[in-house]
Structures are given as C-alpha cells and as structure tokens.
Amino acid sequence: MRTLYLFCAAAPPIYHVAGAIEAAQARGWDVCLGLTSTAATWLHDNLSGLETLTGHPVRSAYRMPGDENVWPKADAICFAPITANSLNAWALGLTPSWPVGVVVEGIGKRIPMVALPCVNEALAAHPQVDRSVGVLRAAGVTVLYGEGGWVPNPSGQGRPAEYPWHLALDVADRTV
Ligand SMILES: Cc1cc2nc3c(=O)[nH]c(=O)nc-3n(C[C@H](O)[C@H](O)[C@H](O)COP(=O)(O)O)c2cc1C
C-alpha cells in the first residue's frame, strides 16, 4: 500500500482533518498524520481518535536520538493546510516544527511533495509568501496556490469546512 504523510499546520481546516484522512484512505493511501506543535495543541482532544483512524501514532515532536522511526517510509507528502509561518520556514530551510523539518529534508530526498496553503489576503500580502511559493516550486514542490489552488480569502471570511483537500490528494495520486 502507498504511504502518505499528511502534515497539517495550525489553521482552522485542521478541525476537519478526519474527513481528509478518510478520503485519502478511500483512494488507497496508508495515511500517517503529522502536526506542527501548535496544530497538535489545537487537536489535543482528538489525537487518540486520529491515531485509531490512521492506525499510526500522530507525530508532532522530534524523536530523541536513537529512537526508531515509527512510521513506514513516505511515498508522498501532502502539507495541507500549511500556514504562512510553516510555508515561509520551509522555503527558508528553517525547521521550527517536526513536519517542517521533514519537508525541508524531503527536497533533498526527492520525496514527491504537495503544499496547499491556507492564508487570508492580509497574510498573503506579505512579500515573503510569494517568494516562498516561488522558491518551493523551483525546488520541485507542487504548491497549489492561486488559480486552481488556494486563493486567499478576505480576513474573517475563511470557510474551513470547504477547504479543498481533494486538490492536494489529486496531485499525490498523480505523482505516485
Ligand atoms: C483562530 C486562528 C486561525 C488562524 N488561521 C490561520 C490561517 O488560516 N493561516 C495562517 O497562516 N495562520 C493562521 N493562524 C496563525 C497560525 O496559527 C500561527 O501563525 C501559528 O504560529 C502557526 O504555527 P505552525 O505553522 O507551526 O502551525 C491562525 C491563528 C488562529 C488563532
């Protein structure tokens, strides 16, 4: 079975991640869920249910040196939703959270990766966001941003229940 690492940063669509996991499983993926530390705090009360759903530990922290990797090897990684914070960190090669560290290394390991941002217009107006999208695309990451992907919403008008996870899963399906 193909293994998908589904990584989520702290944006409101994460409260619907169970549906995205089920959708990926229905497409034939073995899903491993990784969360930034802030996202793990938001989902604190749901973590054991999500572990049952995926059949794998939910990971959000760096392991200790010498500890074993508890997940199967990734065939693809979807970072969805990715915040402006995690997107910019990834593009700059910074590793403030465990999932971002994995995708920073994932470029060098040539793991197929897709990012679906979740940013409002105010965050998107920061010049680093466009720069980060460009850097990551040039490095081979599929960033679903702009027409056909995530289009920044006016502040306060996000619709987390309508977050288009399927666009990221479509790319993962095509790459593997
Ligand atoms: C209610 C709420 C909603 C937020 N929505 C977003 C969002 O849609 N996109 C975003 O980039 N940041 C959003 N943020 C800010 C991020 O959670 C914050 O930048 C955080 O540090 C991101 O950390 P992470 O990238 O490690 O998950 C939101 C924060 C709160 C409290």
The ligand as an SDF file (V2000), in Angstrom:
LIG
                    3D

 31 33  0  0  0  0  0  0  0  0999 V2000
   -8.1050   31.0700   15.1330 C   0  0  0  0  0  0  0  0  0  0  0  0
   -6.8200   31.1600   14.3450 C   0  0  0  0  0  0  0  0  0  0  0  0
   -6.8470   30.9750   12.9830 C   0  0  0  0  0  0  0  0  0  0  0  0
   -5.6680   31.0650   12.2450 C   0  0  0  0  0  0  0  0  0  0  0  0
   -5.7370   30.8590   10.8990 N   0  0  0  0  0  0  0  0  0  0  0  0
   -4.5900   30.8950   10.1830 C   0  0  0  0  0  0  0  0  0  0  0  0
   -4.6200   30.6500    8.7910 C   0  0  0  0  0  0  0  0  0  0  0  0
   -5.6600   30.3430    8.1920 O   0  0  0  0  0  0  0  0  0  0  0  0
   -3.4590   30.7260    8.0950 N   0  0  0  0  0  0  0  0  0  0  0  0
   -2.2600   31.0440    8.7060 C   0  0  0  0  0  0  0  0  0  0  0  0
   -1.2460   31.1090    8.0100 O   0  0  0  0  0  0  0  0  0  0  0  0
   -2.1960   31.2630   10.0370 N   0  0  0  0  0  0  0  0  0  0  0  0
   -3.3290   31.2030   10.7780 C   0  0  0  0  0  0  0  0  0  0  0  0
   -3.2730   31.4110   12.1240 N   0  0  0  0  0  0  0  0  0  0  0  0
   -1.9790   31.7270   12.7410 C   0  0  0  0  0  0  0  0  0  0  0  0
   -1.1430   30.4660   12.9880 C   0  0  0  0  0  0  0  0  0  0  0  0
   -1.8660   29.5420   13.8020 O   0  0  0  0  0  0  0  0  0  0  0  0
    0.1780   30.8700   13.6750 C   0  0  0  0  0  0  0  0  0  0  0  0
    0.9560   31.6320   12.7640 O   0  0  0  0  0  0  0  0  0  0  0  0
    0.9850   29.7010   14.1510 C   0  0  0  0  0  0  0  0  0  0  0  0
    2.1710   30.1880   14.7560 O   0  0  0  0  0  0  0  0  0  0  0  0
    1.3400   28.7650   13.0250 C   0  0  0  0  0  0  0  0  0  0  0  0
    2.2070   27.7650   13.5110 O   0  0  0  0  0  0  0  0  0  0  0  0
    2.5510   26.4890   12.6260 P   0  0  0  0  0  0  0  0  0  0  0  0
    2.8760   26.9830   11.2430 O   0  0  0  0  0  0  0  0  0  0  0  0
    3.7660   25.9130   13.3000 O   0  0  0  0  0  0  0  0  0  0  0  0
    1.3900   25.5650   12.6960 O   0  0  0  0  0  0  0  0  0  0  0  0
   -4.4400   31.3330   12.8900 C   0  0  0  0  0  0  0  0  0  0  0  0
   -4.4190   31.5070   14.2710 C   0  0  0  0  0  0  0  0  0  0  0  0
   -5.5880   31.4170   14.9970 C   0  0  0  0  0  0  0  0  0  0  0  0
   -5.5340   31.5760   16.4880 C   0  0  0  0  0  0  0  0  0  0  0  0
  1  2  1  0
  2  3  1  0
  2 30  2  0
  3  4  2  0
  4  5  1  0
  4 28  1  0
  5  6  2  0
  6  7  1  0
  6 13  1  0
  7  8  2  0
  7  9  1  0
  9 10  1  0
 10 11  2  0
 10 12  1  0
 12 13  2  0
 13 14  1  0
 14 15  1  0
 14 28  1  0
 15 16  1  0
 16 17  1  0
 16 18  1  0
 18 19  1  0
 18 20  1  0
 20 21  1  0
 20 22  1  0
 22 23  1  0
 23 24  1  0
 24 25  2  0
 24 26  1  0
 24 27  1  0
 28 29  2  0
 29 30  1  0
 30 31  1  0
M  END
$$$$
